[in-house]
Amino acid sequence: MGEEPENSEHAPAKRGEAAWRANLERIAERNAKAKREGKARREAYEKEKDEQRRLRELRQWAHMPARQDMG
């Protein structure tokens, strides 16, 4: 009478070491996701920074007078 059907949407609560391991896995996955997102964000930032530097160098070279060989 007070039992839940086997096809219930709710999994039985884990206890003891199983609960500890499940929590550890959940945290590890969250950390891995944060690391992936941080890496992608950093790569995008570095790419934009490199592009801005390249454009700045091109502008500098465009305004330099042509070099005359002496000799």
N, C-alpha and C positions, 0 to 999 in steps of 0.2 A: 503494500500500500504506500508508503512514503518514498518509494524508489523512483528515480527518474528513468525514462526509457533509454535504451542503449543508443538510439540515433539522435540523442539530444544535441543541440548546437553547442552546449557548454561542455568543455572538457573538465574532467574532475580536477580539483585543485591538487597541484603537486605538493609534496611534503618533503621535508628533510633535505637530503643531498640532491634529489631530483629537482627540487625547487631552486636550490642554490645554483646548480648547473644551468638550469633554464635561464635564470637571471644573469648569470655570467655570460652566456651565449648572447642574450639580448643586448647586454652592454657592449660586448665585443663587436656585434654587428653595427650598433649605433656609432661606435668609435670608428670603425672601418668606413662607414658612410660619410662621416664628418671628414675623415682624412681624404677620401676621394674628392669630395666637394671642395675642400680647401686646396687641394692640388690643382684642380681644374681652374679655380678662381685665381690662384697664383700664376698659372701658365698664361691665362688670358691677360692678367695685369702685365706680366713680363713681355708678352707679345706686343701689347699696346705701347709700352715704354720703348721697346726696341724700334718700333715703327716711327714713333715720334722723334727719336734720336736720328734715325736714318733720314727723315724728312728735313730735320734741322741741318744736318750735314750737307744735304743736297742744296739747300738754300744758301748755305755759306759758300759752297764751291761755285754756285752760279754767280755770285757777286764778286768773286776774286778776279783780278786782272790776269790776263794771259801772261805766262812766264816767258821772259825773253832770255835766250841763251847768251851768255857773255863769252865771246871767244872766237 
